[in-house]
Amino acid sequence: MRAIIIAAGKGTRLYPLTKNTPKSLLEVGDGLTLLEAQLHSLSENNIKDIVIIVGYRAGQIEAKIQEYTNRFNLNTVYNPFFDLSNNLISVWMAKYYMDQPFITINGDDMFTPTVIENLLRSKHNITMVIDQKDNYDEDDMKVIHSDGLIQQVSKKIEPEVANGESVGIIKFSGHGPKIYRTVLEEMARNPVNLNVFYLSAIQEIINKGYPVHFSLCQENDWGELDFHPDLMLIRQHVSKTNLVDKIFNGKNKL
């Protein structure tokens, strides 16, 4: 299983923290970066083949991962248009790494190994990780699901009709990689899709009649680093779960 981490964006909502540092390299506690936390959760599930889509401050990420080249098979894909397009184009640029089962992961996600462990149990072609909570807001990537399938995914879904939220982690296996590559190629060739989220491709897959299943995770098993308060919450999570100790001192050290 391969993991493709989408980390090309500028993270402007976290300025000034990201003014000179990519979001993936922000410290989430005791010197641990968000990217390292992701690598830990993947390593715990024996996923060592990692592709990172980079753009903004790409050199910093490429320098950081040199520390881990003896522990992972690491590759980067550079999106030179990161400042001109949204992340559908970033994901499309990694299409040549979609020749086997893989998981796509938002570069600003913090998640426990359990999230990936449960996702890997899915035998379906396409499986999206979601959570469920009491209330959703306008900025959430909301979903509507029924009968075990995702019916809609979009930030534009009205909060009161949503019954789930996309975590930003999706597994493609079986026919999934081919389906995804085909739809990404179709959408990338249309200029109207220059500034759309990559999850628009998932909606297009659904619209074409392909089933998209979901793996449910707990709300406290993940976090998304978008705004300054998010960083504080994630740092509290890292401290409570002793994640830093696991990485640097535990027997499952990276």
Buried (B, 14 or more C-beta within 10 A) or exposed (E): BBBBBBBBBBBEBBEEBBEEBBBBBBBBBEEBBBBBBBBBBBBBBEBBBBBBBBBBBBEBBBEBBEEBEEEBEBBBBBBEBBEEBBBBBBBBBBBEBBEEBBBBBBBBBBBBBBBBEBBBEBEBBBBBBBBBEEEBEEEBBBBBBEEEEBEBBBBEBEEEEBBBBBBBBBBBBEEBBEBBBBBBEEBBEEEEBBEBBBBBBBBBBBEEEBBBBBBEBEEEBBBBBBEEEBBEBBBEBBEEEEBBEBBBEEEEEB
